[in-house]
Amino acid sequence: MESIVADKKPLENNFVKTNIYEDAPLKLSFDETLADMEKKVVDSLSFMKKVVSTCVNPAESNAMWKVYKKWFNFCHP
């Protein structure tokens, strides 16, 4: 698995420049099986956990993780 490298910048800059929502590997289609969908969800959460850990401090990591989980729950009820 390739490692993810990101510059440590303030949350708002890191969030905008990395296009996190577009980069996350969560693109589902109707012809996928439930197992395929489940794997993509797990991959997406793993991706976000790696990206979130590149934030400058734990408070930013926590804020970013909460934003992602809120977006994820909104888009995938």
C-alpha positions as CSV (number, residue, x, y, z in Angstrom):
1,M,0.0,0.0,0.0
2,E,1.4,3.4,-0.9
3,S,2.0,5.8,1.9
4,I,0.2,9.2,2.0
5,V,2.4,12.2,2.5
6,A,0.9,15.6,3.2
7,D,2.4,18.9,4.3
8,K,1.5,19.9,7.9
9,K,-0.5,23.0,7.5
10,P,-3.4,24.6,9.4
11,L,-6.6,22.6,9.0
12,E,-8.4,25.0,6.6
13,N,-5.4,25.0,4.2
14,N,-4.8,21.2,4.4
15,F,-8.5,20.5,4.0
16,V,-8.9,22.7,0.8
17,K,-5.6,21.7,-0.9
18,T,-5.9,18.0,-0.5
19,N,-9.5,17.7,-1.9
20,I,-10.2,15.1,0.7
21,Y,-13.8,14.4,-0.4
22,E,-12.7,13.7,-4.0
23,D,-9.6,11.8,-3.1
24,A,-11.2,9.4,-0.7
25,P,-11.7,6.0,-2.3
26,L,-15.5,5.8,-1.8
27,K,-17.1,5.8,-5.2
28,L,-19.9,3.2,-5.3
29,S,-21.8,2.1,-8.3
30,F,-25.0,0.1,-8.7
31,D,-23.4,-3.0,-10.1
32,E,-21.2,-3.7,-7.1
33,T,-21.9,-6.4,-4.5
34,L,-22.5,-5.6,-0.9
35,A,-19.0,-7.0,-0.1
36,D,-17.4,-4.6,-2.7
37,M,-19.3,-1.6,-1.1
38,E,-18.3,-2.7,2.4
39,K,-14.6,-2.9,1.3
40,K,-14.8,0.6,-0.2
41,V,-16.3,2.0,3.0
42,V,-13.5,0.5,5.1
43,D,-10.9,1.7,2.6
44,S,-12.4,5.2,2.8
45,L,-12.3,5.3,6.5
46,S,-8.7,4.0,6.6
47,F,-7.7,6.7,4.0
48,M,-9.3,9.4,6.2
49,K,-7.6,8.2,9.3
50,K,-4.2,8.5,7.6
51,V,-5.0,11.9,6.2
52,V,-6.4,13.2,9.5
53,S,-3.2,12.2,11.3
54,T,-1.2,14.6,9.1
55,C,-2.9,17.6,10.8
56,V,-0.8,20.0,12.8
57,N,-2.3,19.1,16.2
58,P,-4.8,16.7,17.8
59,A,-7.5,19.4,18.0
60,E,-7.4,19.8,14.3
61,S,-7.3,16.1,13.7
62,N,-10.4,15.6,15.9
63,A,-12.2,18.5,14.1
64,M,-11.4,17.1,10.7
65,W,-12.5,13.6,11.6
66,K,-15.8,14.9,12.9
67,V,-16.4,16.8,9.7
68,Y,-15.6,13.7,7.6
69,K,-17.9,11.5,9.7
70,K,-20.7,14.0,9.4
71,W,-20.3,14.2,5.6
72,F,-20.0,10.4,5.3
73,N,-23.3,9.9,7.3
74,F,-25.0,12.6,5.3
75,C,-24.0,11.1,1.9
76,H,-24.4,7.5,2.9
77,P,-27.4,7.1,5.3
